[in-house]
Amino acid sequence: MTKTSYEESLEARADFFKSLGHPARLLILNLVQAKPRHGEELAIILGLNPATICHHLSLMAEAGLIQSRKDQYYQTYSVVPGCLDRTLSEVACPVRRGVLPGVAMDAYRKKVLGSFFRRGRLVSIPAQLKKRQIVLEEIAREFEPGRDYSERDVNLVLLDFNDDVATLRRGLIEHRLMRRERGIYRRTP
């Protein structure tokens, strides 16, 4: 089974975090960020076995944190330029919401909508706040942003979903999905 580029990207990101997941590696990163250093120097500073330092350095190099160059008899290590300039969000979240391949981004939302809607009609208004929010968000999508609606127009749209238009209308206002000013309703952005 071959991995997709997305799966490989996730593994690379996980390796990046794993390479930071040890106190010695964090110290090494700080030391080589201050100035390029060779493995023996790092072993002396940290009081660790050179083989242990070599192990940590190889993990950090594989993750793209540090790079090495030959300096006479030694390999000198330094931080890869720009690798620490990214925000945590850029490193941890490789893609924007809603576009993860093969992952149902909002299975709970889908389940709630499937439970409360039958053939496009709302069979009952959820009592639980979280579920009611999801249902009302779905209903609010029927209203165009930036367009003014009279109460009658709102009621006509809501009747397509459920006969209890007053509760739905009030819910849209309470959940800040719509605004009402002087009898005019408008969907909030």
C-alpha positions in Angstrom: 0.0 0.0 0.0 1.6 3.3 -1.1 1.2 6.5 0.9 -0.4 9.6 -0.6 1.6 12.8 -0.6 -0.8 14.0 2.1 0.0 11.1 4.3 3.7 11.6 3.7 3.2 15.3 4.6 1.5 14.3 7.9 4.3 11.9 8.7 6.9 14.6 8.0 5.1 17.0 10.3 4.9 14.4 13.0 8.6 13.7 12.7 9.2 17.4 13.0 7.4 17.4 16.4 9.0 14.2 17.5 12.4 15.7 16.8 11.6 18.4 19.3 10.2 15.9 21.8 13.3 15.4 23.9 15.0 17.8 26.3 18.5 17.1 24.9 17.3 17.9 21.4 15.7 21.1 22.5 19.1 22.1 24.1 21.0 21.1 21.0 18.6 23.2 18.9 19.2 26.2 21.1 23.0 25.7 21.1 23.2 25.4 17.3 20.9 28.3 16.8 23.2 30.5 18.8 26.2 29.4 16.6 27.1 26.4 14.4 28.7 23.6 16.5 30.2 20.2 15.9 29.0 17.0 17.6 31.9 16.6 20.0 31.5 20.2 21.2 27.8 19.5 21.9 28.7 16.3 23.7 31.1 18.1 26.0 28.6 21.0 26.7 25.7 18.7 27.4 27.8 16.0 29.2 26.4 13.3 26.9 28.0 10.4 25.1 29.0 11.4 21.5 27.0 8.5 20.2 23.9 9.8 21.9 24.5 13.3 20.4 25.0 11.7 17.0 21.6 9.9 17.4 19.8 13.2 18.4 21.5 15.1 15.5 20.4 12.5 12.9 16.8 12.6 14.1 16.8 16.4 13.9 18.5 16.4 10.5 15.9 13.9 9.1 13.1 16.2 10.4 14.7 19.2 8.6 15.6 21.1 11.7 19.3 21.1 11.3 21.9 20.8 8.6 25.5 19.8 8.6 28.6 20.8 6.6 32.1 19.4 6.6 34.5 21.6 8.5 38.0 20.1 8.3 37.7 16.9 10.5 34.3 17.7 11.9 30.7 17.9 10.8 29.4 21.3 11.9 25.7 21.6 12.6 23.5 24.6 12.2 19.7 25.4 12.1 18.1 25.1 8.7 17.3 28.7 7.7 13.6 29.5 8.0 12.6 26.2 9.7 11.8 27.9 13.0 10.0 30.9 11.3 6.8 29.1 10.7 3.9 29.5 13.2 2.7 26.5 15.1 -0.5 26.6 13.0 1.4 26.4 9.8 3.3 23.3 11.0 0.5 21.5 12.7 -2.4 22.2 10.3 -1.1 21.3 6.8 -4.4 22.2 5.0 -7.3 24.5 5.5 -10.4 23.2 7.2 -12.8 21.1 5.1 -10.2 19.7 2.7 -8.7 16.7 4.5 -8.8 13.8 2.0 -10.7 10.8 3.3 -11.6 12.4 6.6 -15.2 13.4 7.4 -14.5 16.8 8.8 -17.8 17.1 10.6 -19.4 13.7 11.0 -21.2 15.0 14.1 -22.8 17.8 12.1 -23.9 15.3 9.4 -25.3 13.0 12.0 -27.3 15.8 13.7 -28.7 17.0 10.4 -29.6 13.4 9.4 -31.4 13.0 12.7 -33.5 16.2 12.6 -34.2 16.6 8.8 -36.4 14.3 6.7 -36.7 15.1 3.0 -35.6 18.7 3.7 -38.1 19.3 6.5 -37.2 19.7 10.2 -39.0 17.0 12.1 -38.4 18.6 15.5 -36.4 21.4 16.9 -33.5 20.1 19.0 -33.7 20.8 22.7 -29.9 20.5 23.1 -28.2 23.8 22.5 -25.3 22.4 20.4 -27.6 20.5 18.1 -30.0 23.4 17.8 -27.1 25.6 16.7 -26.2 23.2 13.9 -29.8 23.0 12.8 -30.2 26.7 12.8 -26.9 27.2 10.9 -28.3 24.9 8.2 -31.5 26.9 8.0 -29.7 30.2 8.0 -27.9 29.1 4.8 -31.3 29.6 3.0 -31.0 33.4 3.5 -28.7 35.5 1.3 -26.1 37.5 3.2 -26.6 41.2 2.9 -30.2 41.0 1.7 -33.1 42.5 3.7 -36.1 40.3 4.6 -39.4 41.3 6.0 -40.8 39.1 8.8 -43.3 37.7 6.3 -40.4 36.8 3.9 -38.6 35.1 6.8 -41.7 33.2 7.8 -42.2 31.9 4.2 -38.6 30.5 4.1 -39.0 29.0 7.5 -42.3 27.3 6.6 -40.4 25.2 4.2 -38.6 23.7 7.2 -41.1 23.6 10.0 -44.5 25.1 11.0 -43.1 26.6 14.2 -41.7 29.7 12.4 -41.8 31.8 15.6 -39.4 29.5 17.4 -37.1 29.2 14.4 -37.1 32.9 13.9 -36.3 33.6 17.5 -33.6 31.0 17.5 -31.9 32.5 14.4 -31.8 35.9 16.3 -30.7 34.4 19.7 -27.9 32.4 18.0 -26.8 35.6 16.1 -27.4 33.9 12.7 -29.7 36.8 11.8 -30.3 40.3 13.0 -33.6 42.2 13.4 -33.8 45.9 13.2 -37.1 47.8 12.9 -38.9 44.7 11.5 -36.2 44.0 8.9 -34.2 40.8 9.1 -30.7 40.3 7.7 -28.4 37.3 7.8 -25.2 38.0 9.8 -21.9 37.3 8.0 
